[in-house]
């Protein structure tokens, strides 16, 4: 049997944002959310690298802060890009 994976919810992303603002470590956040530390690290890195992948910083945001509110919209854009330009096999 394969492993079952579950996406981070909006509430979990908001918790990550709040705990990062309070100075919590990635491992501390992982313990709070009962998630793997690597899941939290990947989520933070994914969001922080967003401006570099798109080529510009969205209006009203900083390239060095985690914003849980924008992650859903960003993921939608990336999915749409992949759908329009699928990788060649």
C-alpha positions in Angstrom: 0.0 0.0 0.0 1.1 3.5 -0.8 1.5 6.3 1.7 -1.4 8.7 2.0 -0.5 12.4 1.6 -2.6 15.3 2.7 -2.2 18.9 1.6 -1.7 21.6 4.2 -5.0 23.3 4.9 -5.6 27.1 4.9 -5.7 26.9 8.7 -2.3 25.2 8.9 -0.8 27.8 6.5 -2.2 30.6 8.7 -0.7 28.9 11.8 2.6 28.7 10.1 2.5 32.4 9.3 1.5 33.3 12.9 4.1 31.1 14.5 6.9 32.4 12.2 6.0 35.9 13.1 6.2 34.9 16.8 9.7 33.6 16.1 9.0 29.8 16.4 11.4 27.4 14.7 10.4 25.2 11.8 10.7 22.2 14.1 8.5 23.8 16.7 5.9 24.6 14.1 6.0 21.0 12.9 5.4 19.7 16.4 2.5 22.1 16.9 0.9 21.0 13.6 1.9 17.3 14.1 3.6 17.4 10.7 7.0 16.4 9.5 9.6 19.2 9.8 10.5 18.7 6.1 6.8 19.5 5.2 7.0 22.8 7.0 10.4 23.6 5.6 9.3 22.9 2.0 6.1 25.0 2.5 8.1 28.0 3.7 10.7 27.7 1.0 8.0 27.3 -1.7 6.3 30.5 -0.6 9.5 32.5 -0.1 10.8 31.5 -3.6 7.5 32.5 -5.3 8.7 35.9 -6.6 11.8 34.4 -8.2 9.7 31.7 -10.0 7.2 34.3 -11.4 9.7 37.1 -12.0 8.1 39.8 -10.0 7.1 40.5 -6.4 3.3 40.8 -6.1 2.0 44.3 -5.1 1.9 44.8 -1.3 4.1 41.8 -0.4 7.7 41.3 0.5 9.9 38.6 -1.0 11.2 37.6 2.5 8.0 37.1 4.4 5.6 34.1 4.5 2.0 35.1 3.6 -0.5 32.3 4.1 -3.3 34.3 2.4 -1.5 34.3 -1.0 -0.4 30.7 -1.2 -3.7 29.4 -2.6 -3.7 31.9 -5.4 -0.1 31.3 -6.1 -0.6 27.5 -6.3 -3.5 28.1 -8.8 -1.2 30.1 -11.1 1.5 27.5 -11.0 -0.9 24.7 -11.7 -2.3 26.6 -14.6 1.2 27.2 -16.0 2.0 23.5 -15.8 -1.3 22.6 -17.5 -0.6 25.1 -20.4 3.0 24.0 -20.8 3.2 20.3 -19.9 6.6 18.7 -19.7 7.7 16.6 -22.6 8.3 13.0 -21.8 
